[in-house]
Amino acid sequence: MSDSKILVEMKGVKQHFTVKKSRGQKATLYAVDGVDLTIEQGETFGLVGESGCGKSTLGKTLLRLYPLTAGQILFDGQDISTLKGKELTQFRCKAQMIFQDPSSCLNPRRKIRDILLEPYRIHKLYSPEEREKKVLELCDMVGLSHIYLDRYPHEMSGGQKQRVGIARALALHPKLIVCDEPVSALDVSIQAQVINLLQDLQEKLDLTYLFISHNLSVVEHCCRRIGVMYLGHIVELAPAGEIYRSALHPYTQALLSAVPTIGEASREKVTLTGDLPSPVSPPSGCPFHTRCPYADETCRSQRPALSEVSPGHWAACHRVRGHS
């Protein structure tokens, strides 16, 4: 067990939405369905999985952009699950988000200077002169030339806009930043620059990241621990190196076997059949059994608990537990 301080602790977190079906009927969408997770202060925790598995919803739930359906979230020892009003506003100074598409999260009608000044205005921080100084410091911190302050988002490249998004997230000196696919909308040549910038900022400012991605190569490069998510559940959790060396869950093995490799021994292919089930009507038993090549009757009828198979390595799989 690590001696590091726990910054975030999620206990049985559920995020369900009511959706409309045909003929006016309503149904429940189980986006996140019982997640237990801890993130240590100063670490980068990676969250991976297919599109639609609940990664981004979990990140937004952590930031209280959605009210919890059930469960509890502790942030730096404080229960933030039911915060409202002024207390919720104060919490959001401590936790911020970098969004996937920088073009869609920046107001196209506002200049970059106004976008970066906005957090200080909302929270009524500093004098006008101090705010201007802070904005210049933010630009220097993320490597953005001051000439862009008088431009609009459409006059900038994708990488420059993402630097603005990072600067805005840093404005209020947060402890935690949720990075929601922060490089997936960028050119490959720019992705490494942004990842290196995030790592440099983490070291300088003692930041903690929840890094959400579907790119396993990116996650391997920058994350200390990785959680693999499937249909609203964490199915495997381990240090990054251990996930890549000895993945236990068949879903994780399938994700890794799909990653192209050059100059390395190729992994044994794990082929999945079918599509990701709908979170409106998830399967009984193990949520992965409809696509798992090893599923048996136990998998179809009983949901496996996330269990510690070896120190620090957790998996939710009947097959793994049966052979441990």
C-alpha positions in Angstrom: 0.0 0.0 0.0 1.4 3.4 -1.0 2.1 6.0 1.7 1.1 8.8 -0.6 -1.8 11.0 0.3 -5.2 10.1 -1.2 -6.6 13.2 -3.0 -9.7 11.6 -4.5 -11.7 8.7 -3.3 -14.8 7.4 -5.0 -17.1 5.0 -3.3 -19.8 3.2 -5.2 -20.2 6.1 -7.6 -23.2 5.8 -9.9 -24.3 8.2 -12.6 -27.7 7.3 -14.3 -29.7 9.3 -16.7 -33.3 9.2 -17.7 -33.7 9.0 -21.5 -36.7 8.9 -23.7 -37.5 5.9 -25.8 -40.0 5.5 -28.6 -43.7 6.4 -28.0 -42.8 8.7 -25.1 -41.5 5.9 -22.9 -38.6 6.5 -20.5 -35.6 4.3 -19.6 -32.5 4.5 -17.4 -29.1 4.9 -19.0 -26.5 3.4 -16.7 -23.5 5.5 -17.7 -21.5 4.9 -14.5 -22.7 2.0 -12.4 -20.8 1.5 -9.2 -17.1 2.8 -9.4 -14.6 2.5 -6.5 -11.5 4.5 -7.2 -8.7 6.4 -5.5 -6.3 8.9 -7.0 -3.2 9.9 -5.0 -1.9 13.4 -4.8 0.6 14.2 -7.5 0.0 11.2 -9.7 -1.4 10.9 -13.2 -4.2 8.2 -13.1 -5.1 7.0 -16.6 -8.7 5.9 -17.5 -9.1 4.0 -20.7 -11.8 2.2 -22.6 -14.0 2.3 -25.7 -16.1 5.3 -26.6 -19.4 5.1 -24.6 -17.9 3.2 -21.7 -18.5 6.1 -19.2 -15.0 7.6 -19.0 -15.9 11.2 -19.6 -19.1 10.9 -17.6 -17.0 9.7 -14.6 -14.7 12.7 -15.0 -17.5 15.1 -15.1 -19.2 13.5 -12.1 -16.0 13.9 -10.2 -16.1 17.6 -10.9 -19.7 17.7 -9.9 -20.9 18.8 -13.4 -23.5 16.2 -12.8 -25.2 15.4 -9.5 -24.4 11.9 -8.2 -27.1 9.3 -8.6 -25.6 7.3 -5.8 -22.3 6.8 -4.0 -19.8 9.2 -2.4 -16.8 11.3 -3.6 -14.2 12.5 -1.1 -11.8 15.2 -2.3 -8.9 16.0 0.0 -10.9 14.5 2.8 -14.0 16.5 2.1 -17.3 14.9 1.0 -18.2 16.8 -2.1 -21.1 14.5 -3.1 -23.8 16.9 -2.0 -22.1 20.3 -2.2 -24.3 23.2 -3.4 -24.1 26.9 -3.9 -21.1 28.7 -2.5 -19.4 25.5 -1.3 -19.6 23.9 -4.7 -18.2 27.1 -6.3 -15.3 27.0 -3.9 -14.6 23.4 -4.7 -14.4 24.2 -8.4 -11.4 26.4 -7.7 -9.6 23.2 -6.6 -10.6 21.0 -9.6 -10.7 21.9 -13.2 -11.0 20.3 -16.6 -9.2 20.3 -20.0 -11.7 19.4 -22.7 -11.2 17.2 -25.7 -11.9 19.6 -28.5 -10.4 23.1 -27.9 -12.5 24.6 -30.7 -15.8 23.7 -29.0 -14.9 24.8 -25.5 -13.7 28.3 -26.2 -16.3 31.1 -26.8 -15.8 32.1 -30.5 -17.1 35.6 -29.8 -14.5 36.4 -27.1 -10.9 37.2 -27.4 -8.3 35.0 -25.7 -7.6 37.7 -23.1 -11.3 37.8 -22.0 -11.4 34.0 -21.9 -8.5 33.9 -19.5 -9.8 36.7 -17.4 -13.2 35.1 -16.9 -12.2 32.7 -14.0 -10.9 35.7 -12.0 -14.1 37.7 -12.7 -16.4 34.8 -11.7 -14.6 34.2 -8.4 -14.0 37.9 -7.8 -10.2 37.5 -7.4 -7.6 40.3 -7.7 -7.7 43.9 -9.0 -8.0 44.6 -12.8 -4.3 45.3 -12.9 -3.4 42.1 -11.1 -5.7 40.1 -13.3 -3.9 41.3 -16.4 -0.6 40.4 -14.9 -1.9 36.9 -14.0 -3.1 36.4 -17.6 0.4 37.2 -18.9 1.9 34.7 -16.4 -0.5 32.0 -17.6 0.5 32.6 -21.2 4.2 32.3 -20.2 3.5 29.1 -18.2 1.9 27.3 -21.2 4.2 28.7 -23.9 1.7 30.9 -25.6 2.9 34.2 -27.1 1.2 37.4 -25.7 0.2 38.4 -29.3 -2.6 35.8 -29.2 -4.4 37.6 -26.3 -6.0 40.0 -28.8 -7.1 37.2 -31.2 -10.2 35.1 -31.4 -10.1 31.3 -31.1 -10.7 30.8 -34.9 -7.5 32.7 -35.6 -5.4 30.1 -33.8 -4.2 26.5 -34.5 -5.6 23.5 -32.6 -2.4 23.3 -30.5 -2.5 27.0 -29.6 -6.2 26.7 -28.6 -5.4 23.7 -26.4 -2.7 25.8 -24.6 -5.4 28.4 -23.9 -7.6 25.6 -22.5 -4.7 24.5 -20.3 -4.0 28.0 -19.2 -7.7 28.6 -18.3 -7.7 25.4 -16.2 -4.6 26.6 -14.3 -5.9 30.1 -13.6 -7.4 29.3 -10.1 -4.4 27.1 -8.9 -6.3 23.8 -8.8 -5.0 20.6 -7.1 -6.7 18.3 -9.6 -7.2 18.6 -13.4 -9.4 16.1 -15.3 -7.8 15.8 -18.8 -10.6 14.5 -21.1 -8.9 13.2 -24.2 -6.7 16.4 -24.2 -4.7 15.5 -27.3 -7.0 13.3 -29.4 -8.2 16.3 -31.5 -4.6 17.5 -32.3 -2.2 16.6 -35.0 0.2 13.8 -34.0 3.2 16.3 -34.2 1.5 18.5 -31.6 0.3 15.7 -29.3 3.8 15.1 -27.8 4.3 18.8 -27.2 1.1 19.1 -25.2 1.8 15.9 -23.2 5.3 17.2 -22.3 3.8 20.5 -21.3 1.3 18.8 -19.0 4.1 16.8 -17.4 6.2 19.9 -16.9 3.3 21.7 -15.3 2.6 18.8 -13.0 6.1 18.8 -11.7 6.2 22.6 -11.2 2.8 23.0 -9.7 2.3 19.6 -7.9 -0.8 18.8 -9.9 -2.8 15.7 -9.9 -4.3 14.4 -13.2 -7.1 12.1 -14.1 -6.1 11.4 -17.7 -9.0 10.1 -19.8 -8.0 8.5 -23.2 -8.7 5.7 -25.6 -5.1 5.9 -26.8 -3.2 3.2 -24.9 0.2 4.4 -26.2 -0.4 7.9 -24.8 -1.6 6.5 -21.4 1.4 4.2 -21.1 3.8 7.2 -21.6 2.3 9.5 -19.0 0.3 7.6 -16.4 1.5 5.9 -13.2 -1.6 3.8 -12.7 -4.4 2.8 -15.2 -8.0 1.9 -14.7 -9.8 0.1 -17.6 -13.4 0.9 -17.9 -16.2 -1.1 -19.6 -19.9 -0.3 -19.7 -19.8 1.9 -16.6 -17.5 -0.4 -14.6 -13.8 -0.6 -13.7 -12.8 -4.0 -14.9 -9.0 -3.8 -14.2 -6.8 -1.5 -12.3 -3.0 -1.7 -11.9 0.3 0.2 -12.3 0.8 1.1 -15.9 3.8 -1.2 -16.4 2.0 -4.1 -15.0 -1.1 -3.5 -17.2 1.1 -3.7 -20.3 3.2 -6.6 -19.1 0.5 -8.8 -17.7 -3.0 -7.7 -18.3 -5.5 -10.0 -16.6 -8.9 -9.1 -17.8 -9.8 -10.3 -21.3 -11.1 -6.9 -22.3 -7.8 -5.3 -21.4 -5.9 -8.0 -23.3 -8.1 -7.3 -26.3 -7.4 -3.5 -26.1 -3.7 -4.1 -25.9 -3.6 -6.7 -28.7 -5.2 -4.1 -31.0 -2.3 -1.6 -30.5 0.1 -1.7 -33.5 3.7 -2.5 -32.5 7.0 -2.0 -34.4 10.1 -4.0 -33.5 8.4 -5.8 -30.6 7.0 -9.3 -30.3 3.3 -9.0 -31.2 0.8 -9.9 -28.5 -1.5 -12.9 -28.7 -4.6 -11.6 -30.4 -7.8 -11.5 -28.4 -10.7 -11.1 -30.8 -13.9 -9.6 -29.6 -17.3 -10.4 -31.2 -20.3 -8.0 -31.4 -20.6 -4.4 -30.3 -20.6 -2.6 -27.0 -24.0 -3.3 -25.4 -26.3 -0.4 -24.8 -25.9 1.1 -21.3 -29.7 1.4 -21.4 -30.1 -2.4 -21.2 -26.8 -3.8 -19.9 -26.4 -7.6 -19.8 -26.8 -9.6 -16.7 -23.9 -11.1 -14.8 -20.5 -9.9 -16.0 -21.0 -6.8 -18.3 -18.4 -8.1 -20.7 -19.7 -11.7 -21.1 -21.5 -11.0 -24.4 -18.2 -10.3 -26.1 -15.8 -12.4 -24.1 -14.2 -15.5 -25.8 -13.9 -17.2 -22.4 -17.4 -16.6 -20.9 -19.3 -19.4 -19.3 -22.5 -19.8 -17.3 -21.1 -18.2 -14.2 -20.1 -15.1 -16.2 -23.6 -14.9 -17.6 -25.4 -15.1 -14.3 -23.0 -13.5 -11.7 -21.3 -10.1 -11.7 -17.7 -10.4 -10.6 -16.4 -8.0 -8.0 -13.3 -6.0 -8.5 -10.8 -8.0 -6.4 -7.1 -7.6 -5.7 -5.4 -10.5 -7.5 -1.9 -9.4 -6.6 -0.6 -6.3 -4.7 -1.9 -3.2 -6.4 -3.4 -5.2 -9.3 -7.2 -5.5 -9.3 -9.5 -7.3 -11.8 -13.2 -8.0 -12.1 -13.2 -11.4 -13.8 -14.4 -14.9 -12.6 -11.8 -16.6 -14.8 -8.9 -14.6 -13.2 -10.1 -15.2 -9.7 -10.6 -18.9 -10.4 -6.9 -19.2 -11.5 -5.3 -16.9 -9.0 
